[in-house]
Amino acid sequence: MSGDRRSVRARAAGLGSAREGVGHWWMQRVTALLLIPLVLWFVASLVYHTGADHAEVTLWLSQPVTYGAMLVLLGALFWHAALGLQVVIEDYVHATAARIALVLLAKLACLALFVAGFVALTIIAFAG
């Protein structure tokens, strides 16, 4: 018998709820399902525009539907990446301070990459 005489509930207090990760799990699945058609569309678009000149690709990217789909692709991609990195960090980094710092760093990196992609896409689409 262990030296801990607290009840099972008392020992588990503060360790989080089994329901705590459900939202995270669902968002990973939603972003993954969203990425499937978007990546297929993006690859098909790349194939279709193979050999196109700069002006043609710029015109294509400046269309509202194309521009919007590219933004959704970028957002879903980096959100999905941030969620996945968080899971890996939480599973393999055991020091609390390091885990928190790495999760924050991963989220900030994904946000920075999204912003860079947004800026690049906007410049290409509207400034040529």
ZAMARGU-4260 file (C-alpha; in steps of 0.2 Angstrom, whole numbers, plus 5000, padded with zeros to 4 digits):
<rodrens>
0) 5000/5000/5000 | 5007/5017/4996 | 5010/5030/5009 | 4997/5042/5001 | 4981/5040/5011
5) 4971/5053/5001 | 4956/5047/4991 | 4958/5043/4972 | 4948/5059/4969 | 4960/5070/4980
10) 4975/5063/4972 | 4968/5067/4954 | 4963/5085/4959 | 4972/5098/4949 | 4977/5086/4936
15) 4964/5092/4924 | 4948/5084/4917 | 4947/5070/4905 | 4935/5082/4895 | 4949/5096/4894
20) 4957/5090/4878 | 4941/5087/4868 | 4940/5104/4861 | 4959/5103/4856 | 4955/5085/4848
25) 4940/5092/4838 | 4950/5107/4831 | 4963/5095/4825 | 4951/5085/4816 | 4941/5100/4809
30) 4957/5108/4803 | 4963/5091/4795 | 4946/5089/4786 | 4947/5107/4780 | 4964/5105/4774
35) 4960/5090/4763 | 4950/5099/4749 | 4960/5115/4751 | 4977/5106/4748 | 4969/5096/4733
40) 4963/5112/4726 | 4980/5120/4729 | 4990/5106/4721 | 4978/5106/4706 | 4979/5124/4704
45) 4998/5123/4704 | 4998/5110/4690 | 4985/5120/4680 | 4996/5136/4682 | 5012/5127/4677
50) 5021/5137/4664 | 5010/5152/4667 | 5018/5169/4668 | 5019/5181/4683 | 5004/5192/4677
55) 4993/5177/4674 | 4996/5170/4692 | 4995/5187/4699 | 4978/5189/4691 | 4972/5172/4697
60) 4978/5176/4715 | 4969/5193/4715 | 4952/5185/4712 | 4942/5186/4728 | 4938/5167/4729
65) 4956/5162/4726 | 4963/5175/4738 | 4950/5169/4751 | 4953/5151/4749 | 4972/5154/4750
70) 4970/5163/4766 | 4959/5149/4773 | 4972/5137/4768 | 4986/5146/4776 | 4975/5149/4792
75) 4970/5130/4793 | 4988/5125/4789 | 4996/5134/4803 | 4982/5132/4816 | 4983/5113/4813
80) 5002/5114/4814 | 5001/5123/4831 | 4989/5111/4838 | 5000/5096/4833 | 5016/5104/4839
85) 5007/5107/4856 | 5002/5089/4858 | 5020/5083/4854 | 5028/5096/4866 | 5015/5091/4880
90) 5019/5073/4877 | 5038/5073/4877 | 5043/5088/4887 | 5041/5085/4906 | 5048/5101/4914
95) 5033/5112/4916 | 5042/5129/4913 | 5050/5122/4897 | 5034/5114/4891 | 5025/5131/4893
100) 5039/5140/4885 | 5040/5128/4870 | 5021/5128/4867 | 5021/5147/4867 | 5035/5148/4855
105) 5027/5135/4844 | 5011/5145/4843 | 5020/5162/4841 | 5030/5154/4826 | 5014/5147/4818
110) 5006/5164/4820 | 5022/5173/4813 | 5022/5161/4798 | 5004/5164/4795 | 5006/5183/4795
115) 5021/5181/4783 | 5011/5171/4772 | 4996/5183/4773 | 5008/5198/4769 | 5016/5189/4754
120) 5000/5183/4747 | 4992/5201/4748 | 5008/5209/4740 | 5008/5196/4726 | 4989/5197/4723
125) 4987/5216/4724 | 5004/5224/4721 | 5009/5212/4708
</rodrens>
